[in-house]
Amino acid sequence: MSEFVTVAALANCRPGELLGVKIGKARVLLANVDGVIYAVDERCSHEDAPLSKGCLHGHVVKCSLHGGRFDVVTGAALEEPATVALKTYTVRVVGEEIQVLL
């Protein structure tokens, strides 16, 4: 059964910021795009680098290792060397808590 899990406080992921969180065995990247929180796999699909160490430009995260780019809204790989999309997660904000559907 799927359920929402609180993963972070909203104050820890301000507009334009990234935040990596661990949920059980899953590593999830939270991205705040103009006040809307999105969640995707935190590890780059190219070389398993942590995307939380990358940078966010609009809705695109750039991997700090080899420069692959991903759309945090859709998970799509936008620039090589990344070619495999990231898994996306449903997110909701309840009060000041960020919750992800598992």
PDB file as gemmi writes it, atoms N, CA and C in Angstrom:
CRYST1    1.000    1.000    1.000  90.00  90.00  90.00 P 1                      
ATOM      1  N   MET A   1       0.841  -1.183   0.000  1.00  0.00           N  
ATOM      2  CA  MET A   1       0.000   0.000   0.000  1.00  0.00           C  
ATOM      3  C   MET A   1       0.883   1.241   0.000  1.00  0.00           C  
ATOM      4  N   SER A   2       0.584   2.194  -0.873  1.00  0.00           N  
ATOM      5  CA  SER A   2       1.345   3.439  -0.975  1.00  0.00           C  
ATOM      6  C   SER A   2       0.900   4.410   0.105  1.00  0.00           C  
ATOM      7  N   GLU A   3       1.863   5.172   0.596  1.00  0.00           N  
ATOM      8  CA  GLU A   3       1.536   6.171   1.604  1.00  0.00           C  
ATOM      9  C   GLU A   3       2.502   7.343   1.487  1.00  0.00           C  
ATOM     10  N   PHE A   4       2.045   8.517   1.917  1.00  0.00           N  
ATOM     11  CA  PHE A   4       2.907   9.688   1.957  1.00  0.00           C  
ATOM     12  C   PHE A   4       3.767   9.628   3.210  1.00  0.00           C  
ATOM     13  N   VAL A   5       5.044   9.969   3.048  1.00  0.00           N  
ATOM     14  CA  VAL A   5       6.003   9.969   4.138  1.00  0.00           C  
ATOM     15  C   VAL A   5       6.620  11.361   4.232  1.00  0.00           C  
ATOM     16  N   THR A   6       6.672  11.911   5.439  1.00  0.00           N  
ATOM     17  CA  THR A   6       7.319  13.201   5.638  1.00  0.00           C  
ATOM     18  C   THR A   6       8.823  13.010   5.496  1.00  0.00           C  
ATOM     19  N   VAL A   7       9.451  13.827   4.619  1.00  0.00           N  
ATOM     20  CA  VAL A   7      10.878  13.661   4.337  1.00  0.00           C  
ATOM     21  C   VAL A   7      11.717  14.876   4.716  1.00  0.00           C  
ATOM     22  N   ALA A   8      11.091  16.047   4.845  1.00  0.00           N  
ATOM     23  CA  ALA A   8      11.856  17.256   5.160  1.00  0.00           C  
ATOM     24  C   ALA A   8      10.912  18.379   5.538  1.00  0.00           C  
ATOM     25  N   ALA A   9      11.490  19.388   6.174  1.00  0.00           N  
ATOM     26  CA  ALA A   9      10.755  20.620   6.448  1.00  0.00           C  
ATOM     27  C   ALA A   9      10.864  21.523   5.227  1.00  0.00           C  
ATOM     28  N   LEU A  10       9.803  22.205   4.903  1.00  0.00           N  
ATOM     29  CA  LEU A  10       9.785  23.106   3.748  1.00  0.00           C  
ATOM     30  C   LEU A  10      10.898  24.147   3.843  1.00  0.00           C  
ATOM     31  N   ALA A  11      11.208  24.595   5.042  1.00  0.00           N  
ATOM     32  CA  ALA A  11      12.257  25.603   5.244  1.00  0.00           C  
ATOM     33  C   ALA A  11      13.634  25.104   4.815  1.00  0.00           C  
ATOM     34  N   ASN A  12      13.812  23.786   4.717  1.00  0.00           N  
ATOM     35  CA  ASN A  12      15.106  23.219   4.320  1.00  0.00           C  
ATOM     36  C   ASN A  12      15.286  23.108   2.816  1.00  0.00           C  
ATOM     37  N   CYS A  13      14.270  23.486   2.039  1.00  0.00           N  
ATOM     38  CA  CYS A  13      14.356  23.424   0.576  1.00  0.00           C  
ATOM     39  C   CYS A  13      13.661  24.660   0.010  1.00  0.00           C  
ATOM     40  N   ARG A  14      14.388  25.753   0.008  1.00  0.00           N  
ATOM     41  CA  ARG A  14      13.845  27.044  -0.442  1.00  0.00           C  
ATOM     42  C   ARG A  14      13.838  27.126  -1.964  1.00  0.00           C  
ATOM     43  N   PRO A  15      13.099  28.067  -2.545  1.00  0.00           N  
ATOM     44  CA  PRO A  15      13.068  28.216  -4.005  1.00  0.00           C  
ATOM     45  C   PRO A  15      14.482  28.284  -4.606  1.00  0.00           C  
ATOM     46  N   GLY A  16      14.675  27.477  -5.643  1.00  0.00           N  
ATOM     47  CA  GLY A  16      15.959  27.412  -6.327  1.00  0.00           C  
ATOM     48  C   GLY A  16      16.956  26.459  -5.696  1.00  0.00           C  
ATOM     49  N   GLU A  17      16.546  25.752  -4.638  1.00  0.00           N  
ATOM     50  CA  GLU A  17      17.457  24.848  -3.928  1.00  0.00           C  
ATOM     51  C   GLU A  17      17.134  23.380  -4.173  1.00  0.00           C  
ATOM     52  N   LEU A  18      18.160  22.565  -3.963  1.00  0.00           N  
ATOM     53  CA  LEU A  18      18.061  21.103  -4.023  1.00  0.00           C  
ATOM     54  C   LEU A  18      18.310  20.540  -2.633  1.00  0.00           C  
ATOM     55  N   LEU A  19      17.682  19.402  -2.356  1.00  0.00           N  
ATOM     56  CA  LEU A  19      17.902  18.729  -1.079  1.00  0.00           C  
ATOM     57  C   LEU A  19      17.813  17.231  -1.301  1.00  0.00           C  
ATOM     58  N   GLY A  20      18.882  16.519  -0.963  1.00  0.00           N  
ATOM     59  CA  GLY A  20      18.874  15.066  -1.047  1.00  0.00           C  
ATOM     60  C   GLY A  20      18.384  14.480   0.262  1.00  0.00           C  
ATOM     61  N   VAL A  21      17.467  13.516   0.185  1.00  0.00           N  
ATOM     62  CA  VAL A  21      16.953  12.847   1.376  1.00  0.00           C  
ATOM     63  C   VAL A  21      16.982  11.339   1.152  1.00  0.00           C  
ATOM     64  N   LYS A  22      17.039  10.604   2.246  1.00  0.00           N  
ATOM     65  CA  LYS A  22      17.005   9.146   2.170  1.00  0.00           C  
ATOM     66  C   LYS A  22      15.704   8.681   2.787  1.00  0.00           C  
ATOM     67  N   ILE A  23      14.994   7.834   2.046  1.00  0.00           N  
ATOM     68  CA  ILE A  23      13.727   7.285   2.509  1.00  0.00           C  
ATOM     69  C   ILE A  23      13.869   5.769   2.438  1.00  0.00           C  
ATOM     70  N   GLY A  24      14.147   5.150   3.576  1.00  0.00           N  
ATOM     71  CA  GLY A  24      14.438   3.721   3.561  1.00  0.00           C  
ATOM     72  C   GLY A  24      15.695   3.504   2.752  1.00  0.00           C  
ATOM     73  N   LYS A  25      15.606   2.702   1.705  1.00  0.00           N  
ATOM     74  CA  LYS A  25      16.753   2.463   0.827  1.00  0.00           C  
ATOM     75  C   LYS A  25      16.802   3.436  -0.344  1.00  0.00           C  
ATOM     76  N   ALA A  26      15.742   4.188  -0.550  1.00  0.00           N  
ATOM     77  CA  ALA A  26      15.674   5.113  -1.681  1.00  0.00           C  
ATOM     78  C   ALA A  26      16.362   6.440  -1.355  1.00  0.00           C  
ATOM     79  N   ARG A  27      17.081   6.967  -2.344  1.00  0.00           N  
ATOM     80  CA  ARG A  27      17.690   8.292  -2.236  1.00  0.00           C  
ATOM     81  C   ARG A  27      16.913   9.188  -3.191  1.00  0.00           C  
ATOM     82  N   VAL A  28      16.301  10.241  -2.632  1.00  0.00           N  
ATOM     83  CA  VAL A  28      15.395  11.099  -3.393  1.00  0.00           C  
ATOM     84  C   VAL A  28      15.922  12.522  -3.375  1.00  0.00           C  
ATOM     85  N   LEU A  29      15.818  13.174  -4.525  1.00  0.00           N  
ATOM     86  CA  LEU A  29      16.209  14.571  -4.665  1.00  0.00           C  
ATOM     87  C   LEU A  29      14.955  15.434  -4.662  1.00  0.00           C  
ATOM     88  N   LEU A  30      14.905  16.390  -3.737  1.00  0.00           N  
ATOM     89  CA  LEU A  30      13.828  17.382  -3.721  1.00  0.00           C  
ATOM     90  C   LEU A  30      14.351  18.627  -4.418  1.00  0.00           C  
ATOM     91  N   ALA A  31      13.533  19.219  -5.260  1.00  0.00           N  
ATOM     92  CA  ALA A  31      13.900  20.436  -5.969  1.00  0.00           C  
ATOM     93  C   ALA A  31      12.762  21.436  -5.828  1.00  0.00           C  
ATOM     94  N   ASN A  32      13.084  22.638  -5.374  1.00  0.00           N  
ATOM     95  CA  ASN A  32      12.080  23.687  -5.212  1.00  0.00           C  
ATOM     96  C   ASN A  32      12.176  24.612  -6.411  1.00  0.00           C  
ATOM     97  N   VAL A  33      11.174  24.527  -7.283  1.00  0.00           N  
ATOM     98  CA  VAL A  33      11.122  25.352  -8.489  1.00  0.00           C  
ATOM     99  C   VAL A  33      10.025  26.384  -8.290  1.00  0.00           C  
ATOM    100  N   ASP A  34      10.435  27.602  -7.984  1.00  0.00           N  
ATOM    101  CA  ASP A  34       9.498  28.711  -7.778  1.00  0.00           C  
ATOM    102  C   ASP A  34       8.404  28.372  -6.768  1.00  0.00           C  
ATOM    103  N   GLY A  35       8.780  27.681  -5.693  1.00  0.00           N  
ATOM    104  CA  GLY A  35       7.830  27.363  -4.628  1.00  0.00           C  
ATOM    105  C   GLY A  35       7.098  26.050  -4.790  1.00  0.00           C  
ATOM    106  N   VAL A  36       7.321  25.347  -5.894  1.00  0.00           N  
ATOM    107  CA  VAL A  36       6.717  24.028  -6.113  1.00  0.00           C  
ATOM    108  C   VAL A  36       7.803  22.985  -5.906  1.00  0.00           C  
ATOM    109  N   ILE A  37       7.512  21.981  -5.084  1.00  0.00           N  
ATOM    110  CA  ILE A  37       8.498  20.940  -4.786  1.00  0.00           C  
ATOM    111  C   ILE A  37       8.289  19.748  -5.719  1.00  0.00           C  
ATOM    112  N   TYR A  38       9.387  19.302  -6.319  1.00  0.00           N  
ATOM    113  CA  TYR A  38       9.388  18.108  -7.162  1.00  0.00           C  
ATOM    114  C   TYR A  38      10.361  17.106  -6.552  1.00  0.00           C  
ATOM    115  N   ALA A  39      10.157  15.823  -6.838  1.00  0.00           N  
ATOM    116  CA  ALA A  39      11.040  14.784  -6.319  1.00  0.00           C  
ATOM    117  C   ALA A  39      11.363  13.786  -7.429  1.00  0.00           C  
ATOM    118  N   VAL A  40      12.654  13.481  -7.539  1.00  0.00           N  
ATOM    119  CA  VAL A  40      13.155  12.498  -8.507  1.00  0.00           C  
ATOM    120  C   VAL A  40      14.228  11.673  -7.810  1.00  0.00           C  
ATOM    121  N   ASP A  41      14.694  10.605  -8.488  1.00  0.00           N  
ATOM    122  CA  ASP A  41      15.829   9.856  -7.955  1.00  0.00           C  
ATOM    123  C   ASP A  41      16.991  10.814  -7.707  1.00  0.00           C  
ATOM    124  N   GLU A  42      17.717  10.605  -6.631  1.00  0.00           N  
ATOM    125  CA  GLU A  42      18.811  11.513  -6.270  1.00  0.00           C  
ATOM    126  C   GLU A  42      20.111  11.157  -6.967  1.00  0.00           C  
ATOM    127  N   ARG A  43      20.217   9.964  -7.501  1.00  0.00           N  
ATOM    128  CA  ARG A  43      21.448   9.514  -8.145  1.00  0.00           C  
ATOM    129  C   ARG A  43      21.348   9.659  -9.656  1.00  0.00           C  
ATOM    130  N   CYS A  44      22.375  10.237 -10.267  1.00  0.00           N  
ATOM    131  CA  CYS A  44      22.430  10.406 -11.723  1.00  0.00           C  
ATOM    132  C   CYS A  44      22.369   9.035 -12.396  1.00  0.00           C  
ATOM    133  N   SER A  45      21.577   8.927 -13.429  1.00  0.00           N  
ATOM    134  CA  SER A  45      21.425   7.645 -14.131  1.00  0.00           C  
ATOM    135  C   SER A  45      22.650   7.315 -14.991  1.00  0.00           C  
ATOM    136  N   HIS A  46      23.555   8.242 -15.170  1.00  0.00           N  
ATOM    137  CA  HIS A  46      24.759   7.999 -15.973  1.00  0.00           C  
ATOM    138  C   HIS A  46      25.871   7.346 -15.162  1.00  0.00           C  
ATOM    139  N   GLU A  47      26.270   7.953 -14.036  1.00  0.00           N  
ATOM    140  CA  GLU A  47      27.389   7.433 -13.252  1.00  0.00           C  
ATOM    141  C   GLU A  47      27.084   7.341 -11.762  1.00  0.00           C  
ATOM    142  N   ASP A  48      25.810   7.379 -11.395  1.00  0.00           N  
ATOM    143  CA  ASP A  48      25.392   7.208 -10.005  1.00  0.00           C  
ATOM    144  C   ASP A  48      25.916   8.306  -9.071  1.00  0.00           C  
ATOM    145  N   ALA A  49      26.208   9.481  -9.626  1.00  0.00           N  
ATOM    146  CA  ALA A  49      26.670  10.617  -8.819  1.00  0.00           C  
ATOM    147  C   ALA A  49      25.474  11.261  -8.113  1.00  0.00           C  
ATOM    148  N   PRO A  50      25.701  11.879  -6.947  1.00  0.00           N  
ATOM    149  CA  PRO A  50      24.607  12.528  -6.226  1.00  0.00           C  
ATOM    150  C   PRO A  50      24.184  13.848  -6.893  1.00  0.00           C  
ATOM    151  N   LEU A  51      22.961  13.891  -7.357  1.00  0.00           N  
ATOM    152  CA  LEU A  51      22.461  15.102  -8.008  1.00  0.00           C  
ATOM    153  C   LEU A  51      22.267  16.244  -7.021  1.00  0.00           C  
ATOM    154  N   SER A  52      22.199  15.944  -5.734  1.00  0.00           N  
ATOM    155  CA  SER A  52      22.057  17.000  -4.733  1.00  0.00           C  
ATOM    156  C   SER A  52      23.293  17.898  -4.692  1.00  0.00           C  
ATOM    157  N   LYS A  53      24.403  17.441  -5.251  1.00  0.00           N  
ATOM    158  CA  LYS A  53      25.615  18.251  -5.332  1.00  0.00           C  
ATOM    159  C   LYS A  53      25.664  19.065  -6.622  1.00  0.00           C  
ATOM    160  N   GLY A  54      24.653  18.892  -7.463  1.00  0.00           N  
ATOM    161  CA  GLY A  54      24.573  19.629  -8.717  1.00  0.00           C  
ATOM    162  C   GLY A  54      23.956  21.005  -8.518  1.00  0.00           C  
ATOM    163  N   CYS A  55      23.505  21.601  -9.616  1.00  0.00           N  
ATOM    164  CA  CYS A  55      22.867  22.915  -9.514  1.00  0.00           C  
ATOM    165  C   CYS A  55      21.536  22.899 -10.262  1.00  0.00           C  
ATOM    166  N   LEU A  56      20.632  23.727  -9.783  1.00  0.00           N  
ATOM    167  CA  LEU A  56      19.278  23.808 -10.334  1.00  0.00           C  
ATOM    168  C   LEU A  56      19.119  25.125 -11.081  1.00  0.00           C  
ATOM    169  N   HIS A  57      18.715  25.038 -12.339  1.00  0.00           N  
ATOM    170  CA  HIS A  57      18.418  26.203 -13.161  1.00  0.00           C  
ATOM    171  C   HIS A  57      16.998  26.036 -13.678  1.00  0.00           C  
ATOM    172  N   GLY A  58      16.069  26.808 -13.112  1.00  0.00           N  
ATOM    173  CA  GLY A  58      14.662  26.612 -13.466  1.00  0.00           C  
ATOM    174  C   GLY A  58      14.243  25.228 -13.014  1.00  0.00           C  
ATOM    175  N   HIS A  59      13.783  24.405 -13.952  1.00  0.00           N  
ATOM    176  CA  HIS A  59      13.346  23.042 -13.623  1.00  0.00           C  
ATOM    177  C   HIS A  59      14.363  21.992 -14.074  1.00  0.00           C  
ATOM    178  N   VAL A  60      15.598  22.427 -14.331  1.00  0.00           N  
ATOM    179  CA  VAL A  60      16.638  21.516 -14.809  1.00  0.00           C  
ATOM    180  C   VAL A  60      17.764  21.415 -13.786  1.00  0.00           C  
ATOM    181  N   VAL A  61      18.102  20.168 -13.414  1.00  0.00           N  
ATOM    182  CA  VAL A  61      19.234  19.928 -12.519  1.00  0.00           C  
ATOM    183  C   VAL A  61      20.402  19.431 -13.364  1.00  0.00           C  
ATOM    184  N   LYS A  62      21.586  19.976 -13.067  1.00  0.00           N  
ATOM    185  CA  LYS A  62      22.805  19.580 -13.773  1.00  0.00           C  
ATOM    186  C   LYS A  62      23.678  18.783 -12.824  1.00  0.00           C  
ATOM    187  N   CYS A  63      24.087  17.597 -13.261  1.00  0.00           N  
ATOM    188  CA  CYS A  63      24.960  16.743 -12.470  1.00  0.00           C  
ATOM    189  C   CYS A  63      26.348  17.363 -12.393  1.00  0.00           C  
ATOM    190  N   SER A  64      26.914  17.389 -11.200  1.00  0.00           N  
ATOM    191  CA  SER A  64      28.230  17.998 -11.012  1.00  0.00           C  
ATOM    192  C   SER A  64      29.375  17.127 -11.524  1.00  0.00           C  
ATOM    193  N   LEU A  65      29.130  15.853 -11.793  1.00  0.00           N  
ATOM    194  CA  LEU A  65      30.200  14.957 -12.214  1.00  0.00           C  
ATOM    195  C   LEU A  65      30.530  15.090 -13.704  1.00  0.00           C  
ATOM    196  N   HIS A  66      29.551  14.872 -14.575  1.00  0.00           N  
ATOM    197  CA  HIS A  66      29.809  14.931 -16.015  1.00  0.00           C  
ATOM    198  C   HIS A  66      28.890  15.891 -16.760  1.00  0.00           C  
ATOM    199  N   GLY A  67      28.046  16.628 -16.049  1.00  0.00           N  
ATOM    200  CA  GLY A  67      27.235  17.653 -16.698  1.00  0.00           C  
ATOM    201  C   GLY A  67      25.932  17.191 -17.302  1.00  0.00           C  
ATOM    202  N   GLY A  68      25.527  15.946 -17.060  1.00  0.00           N  
ATOM    203  CA  GLY A  68      24.228  15.508 -17.551  1.00  0.00           C  
ATOM    204  C   GLY A  68      23.127  16.378 -16.953  1.00  0.00           C  
ATOM    205  N   ARG A  69      22.066  16.598 -17.689  1.00  0.00           N  
ATOM    206  CA  ARG A  69      20.966  17.447 -17.217  1.00  0.00           C  
ATOM    207  C   ARG A  69      19.662  16.663 -17.249  1.00  0.00           C  
ATOM    208  N   PHE A  70      18.833  16.940 -16.223  1.00  0.00           N  
ATOM    209  CA  PHE A  70      17.550  16.266 -16.085  1.00  0.00           C  
ATOM    210  C   PHE A  70      16.458  17.278 -15.772  1.00  0.00           C  
ATOM    211  N   ASP A  71      15.260  17.006 -16.270  1.00  0.00           N  
ATOM    212  CA  ASP A  71      14.080  17.797 -15.946  1.00  0.00           C  
ATOM    213  C   ASP A  71      13.502  17.245 -14.640  1.00  0.00           C  
ATOM    214  N   VAL A  72      13.448  18.064 -13.597  1.00  0.00           N  
ATOM    215  CA  VAL A  72      12.947  17.568 -12.308  1.00  0.00           C  
ATOM    216  C   VAL A  72      11.430  17.405 -12.296  1.00  0.00           C  
ATOM    217  N   VAL A  73      10.745  17.964 -13.276  1.00  0.00           N  
ATOM    218  CA  VAL A  73       9.290  17.816 -13.360  1.00  0.00           C  
ATOM    219  C   VAL A  73       8.938  16.452 -13.947  1.00  0.00           C  
ATOM    220  N   THR A  74       9.620  16.069 -15.023  1.00  0.00           N  
ATOM    221  CA  THR A  74       9.294  14.826 -15.731  1.00  0.00           C  
ATOM    222  C   THR A  74      10.297  13.704 -15.497  1.00  0.00           C  
ATOM    223  N   GLY A  75      11.491  14.050 -15.013  1.00  0.00           N  
ATOM    224  CA  GLY A  75      12.562  13.068 -14.847  1.00  0.00           C  
ATOM    225  C   GLY A  75      13.363  12.838 -16.115  1.00  0.00           C  
ATOM    226  N   ALA A  76      12.967  13.434 -17.225  1.00  0.00           N  
ATOM    227  CA  ALA A  76      13.614  13.200 -18.517  1.00  0.00           C  
ATOM    228  C   ALA A  76      15.079  13.592 -18.513  1.00  0.00           C  
ATOM    229  N   ALA A  77      15.913  12.759 -19.157  1.00  0.00           N  
ATOM    230  CA  ALA A  77      17.317  13.092 -19.389  1.00  0.00           C  
ATOM    231  C   ALA A  77      17.354  14.068 -20.558  1.00  0.00           C  
ATOM    232  N   LEU A  78      17.962  15.227 -20.361  1.00  0.00           N  
ATOM    233  CA  LEU A  78      17.935  16.276 -21.363  1.00  0.00           C  
ATOM    234  C   LEU A  78      19.254  16.463 -22.104  1.00  0.00           C  
ATOM    235  N   GLU A  79      20.350  16.020 -21.501  1.00  0.00           N  
ATOM    236  CA  GLU A  79      21.652  16.243 -22.129  1.00  0.00           C  
ATOM    237  C   GLU A  79      22.588  15.095 -21.797  1.00  0.00           C  
ATOM    238  N   GLU A  80      23.304  14.633 -22.808  1.00  0.00           N  
ATOM    239  CA  GLU A  80      24.289  13.570 -22.606  1.00  0.00           C  
ATOM    240  C   GLU A  80      25.413  14.092 -21.724  1.00  0.00           C  
ATOM    241  N   PRO A  81      26.046  13.224 -20.989  1.00  0.00           N  
ATOM    242  CA  PRO A  81      26.047  11.777 -21.184  1.00  0.00           C  
ATOM    243  C   PRO A  81      24.848  11.048 -20.580  1.00  0.00           C  
ATOM    244  N   ALA A  82      23.973  11.740 -19.877  1.00  0.00           N  
ATOM    245  CA  ALA A  82      22.783  11.093 -19.313  1.00  0.00           C  
ATOM    246  C   ALA A  82      21.784  10.797 -20.425  1.00  0.00           C  
ATOM    247  N   THR A  83      21.307   9.558 -20.470  1.00  0.00           N  
ATOM    248  CA  THR A  83      20.323   9.177 -21.491  1.00  0.00           C  
ATOM    249  C   THR A  83      19.107   8.474 -20.898  1.00  0.00           C  
ATOM    250  N   VAL A  84      19.192   8.072 -19.636  1.00  0.00           N  
ATOM    251  CA  VAL A  84      18.099   7.353 -18.983  1.00  0.00           C  
ATOM    252  C   VAL A  84      17.392   8.298 -18.013  1.00  0.00           C  
ATOM    253  N   ALA A  85      16.071   8.343 -18.116  1.00  0.00           N  
ATOM    254  CA  ALA A  85      15.266   9.226 -17.256  1.00  0.00           C  
ATOM    255  C   ALA A  85      15.352   8.805 -15.792  1.00  0.00           C  
ATOM    256  N   LEU A  86      15.094   9.763 -14.917  1.00  0.00           N  
ATOM    257  CA  LEU A  86      15.029   9.516 -13.486  1.00  0.00           C  
ATOM    258  C   LEU A  86      13.595   9.168 -13.093  1.00  0.00           C  
ATOM    259  N   LYS A  87      13.449   8.354 -12.079  1.00  0.00           N  
ATOM    260  CA  LYS A  87      12.122   8.077 -11.527  1.00  0.00           C  
ATOM    261  C   LYS A  87      11.617   9.345 -10.848  1.00  0.00           C  
ATOM    262  N   THR A  88      10.342   9.632 -11.010  1.00  0.00           N  
ATOM    263  CA  THR A  88       9.730  10.772 -10.340  1.00  0.00           C  
ATOM    264  C   THR A  88       8.822  10.269  -9.226  1.00  0.00           C  
ATOM    265  N   TYR A  89       8.590  11.129  -8.243  1.00  0.00           N  
ATOM    266  CA  TYR A  89       7.747  10.793  -7.095  1.00  0.00           C  
ATOM    267  C   TYR A  89       6.684  11.875  -6.932  1.00  0.00           C  
ATOM    268  N   THR A  90       5.525  11.478  -6.465  1.00  0.00           N  
ATOM    269  CA  THR A  90       4.458  12.424  -6.155  1.00  0.00           C  
ATOM    270  C   THR A  90       4.788  13.103  -4.834  1.00  0.00           C  
ATOM    271  N   VAL A  91       4.627  14.431  -4.813  1.00  0.00           N  
ATOM    272  CA  VAL A  91       4.971  15.231  -3.636  1.00  0.00           C  
ATOM    273  C   VAL A  91       3.755  16.037  -3.207  1.00  0.00           C  
ATOM    274  N   ARG A  92       3.641  16.232  -1.910  1.00  0.00           N  
ATOM    275  CA  ARG A  92       2.660  17.185  -1.392  1.00  0.00           C  
ATOM    276  C   ARG A  92       3.298  17.911  -0.214  1.00  0.00           C  
ATOM    277  N   VAL A  93       2.818  19.123   0.015  1.00  0.00           N  
ATOM    278  CA  VAL A  93       3.264  19.911   1.158  1.00  0.00           C  
ATOM    279  C   VAL A  93       2.076  20.043   2.093  1.00  0.00           C  
ATOM    280  N   VAL A  94       2.273  19.628   3.330  1.00  0.00           N  
ATOM    281  CA  VAL A  94       1.234  19.706   4.361  1.00  0.00           C  
ATOM    282  C   VAL A  94       1.777  20.613   5.454  1.00  0.00           C  
ATOM    283  N   GLY A  95       1.202  21.790   5.564  1.00  0.00           N  
ATOM    284  CA  GLY A  95       1.730  22.763   6.507  1.00  0.00           C  
ATOM    285  C   GLY A  95       3.134  23.134   6.102  1.00  0.00           C  
ATOM    286  N   GLU A  96       4.105  22.807   6.943  1.00  0.00           N  
ATOM    287  CA  GLU A  96       5.515  23.093   6.657  1.00  0.00           C  
ATOM    288  C   GLU A  96       6.314  21.815   6.379  1.00  0.00           C  
ATOM    289  N   GLU A  97       5.603  20.706   6.093  1.00  0.00           N  
ATOM    290  CA  GLU A  97       6.260  19.430   5.845  1.00  0.00           C  
ATOM    291  C   GLU A  97       6.191  19.039   4.375  1.00  0.00           C  
ATOM    292  N   ILE A  98       7.302  18.556   3.843  1.00  0.00           N  
ATOM    293  CA  ILE A  98       7.330  18.001   2.498  1.00  0.00           C  
ATOM    294  C   ILE A  98       7.124  16.496   2.629  1.00  0.00           C  
ATOM    295  N   GLN A  99       6.148  15.972   1.896  1.00  0.00           N  
ATOM    296  CA  GLN A  99       5.838  14.551   1.940  1.00  0.00           C  
ATOM    297  C   GLN A  99       5.949  13.953   0.536  1.00  0.00           C  
ATOM    298  N   VAL A 100       6.474  12.738   0.483  1.00  0.00           N  
ATOM    299  CA  VAL A 100       6.649  12.019  -0.776  1.00  0.00           C  
ATOM    300  C   VAL A 100       5.839  10.730  -0.712  1.00  0.00           C  
ATOM    301  N   LEU A 101       5.173  10.409  -1.816  1.00  0.00           N  
ATOM    302  CA  LEU A 101       4.384   9.186  -1.906  1.00  0.00           C  
ATOM    303  C   LEU A 101       5.292   8.020  -2.268  1.00  0.00           C  
ATOM    304  N   LEU A 102       5.270   7.011  -1.410  1.00  0.00           N  
ATOM    305  CA  LEU A 102       6.061   5.794  -1.657  1.00  0.00           C  
ATOM    306  C   LEU A 102       5.166   4.632  -1.998  1.00  0.00           C  
TER     307      LEU A 102                                                      
END                                                                             
